[in-house]
Amino acid sequence: MMGLITALVMAGATVVGLVILGTIFLLGIRLVRPGAPKPRGNDAEEAQLLQEIHRSLSRLEDRVENLEALVLDPGRGREDGQ
């Protein structure tokens, strides 16, 4: 029984090792082999997209700061002093 379990473990380890080595080999071939150049996007469109992301993140930062102020100072927004 132990011989069968040992043989199955060894076979499984061999299969896993071959899969890992095969993956590394295929990735190496893909990196070394010259491929077709990937099409690049328009630089103006990319700049506009990055600017919009920056504006959105700035607004998000303001919102987070407002929420932090409300959580840390809950009486700040109340006018009745409760």
N, C-alpha and C positions, 0 to 999 in steps of 0.2 A: 504493500500500500504506500509506504513512504517512497519507494522507488518510483511509483507512478506520479506522485505529487511532485517529486523532485524533477522528473522528466518534463512534466507540464509547466512547471515554473521556469525551467531552462528554455523550453520552446517559446514560452510567452516573452521572456526577456530577449530572446534572439529576434523575435518578430518586432518587438518595440524598438530594439536597437537598429534593425534594418530600416524601419520606417523613419527614425530620426536621422540616420545617415543619408537615406534617400532624399529627405526633405532638405538637408543641408547641401547635398550635391545639386539638387535642382535649383535651389536659391543661388548657389555659386555660379551655375551656368547662366542663369538669368541676369546676374549682375555683370558677368564678364562679356556675355554676348552683346554686340551692338544692336540696339533696337531702333525702331523708328522714333524720331523725336516726337515728344508729346506736344500737342497744340497748346499754345499759351493763350491766355485770355487777354483782352484789351487792357492795357495798363491804366487807362483813364477809368474804365469800369471798376477795376480792382481798387483804385485810389478812392473812388466815390463810395464803394462798399465799405472800405476800411474807415472812412470818415463817418459814415452812418453808424457803424458799430461803435466807434468812439463816442459819438453823441449819445447813443443809447446807453452805453456804460456810464457816462457822466450823469445822465438822468437817474439811472439806477442807483448810483452812489449817493445822490442827493436824497432819494427816497429812503435808502437804508439809514442815512444819518438822521433823517426826520423820525424814523421808527425807533432808532436807538434813543433819541431824545425823549420820545414819548414813554418808552419802557423804563428808562433810567429816572425820569422825572415825570411821574404820572399826573401831578397837579399842574404842570406847566400849561396845558391847554384849557384849563378850567378858569372861568372868570368869577365864579361864586366862592372860591377859596376853600372848597371842601377837600 
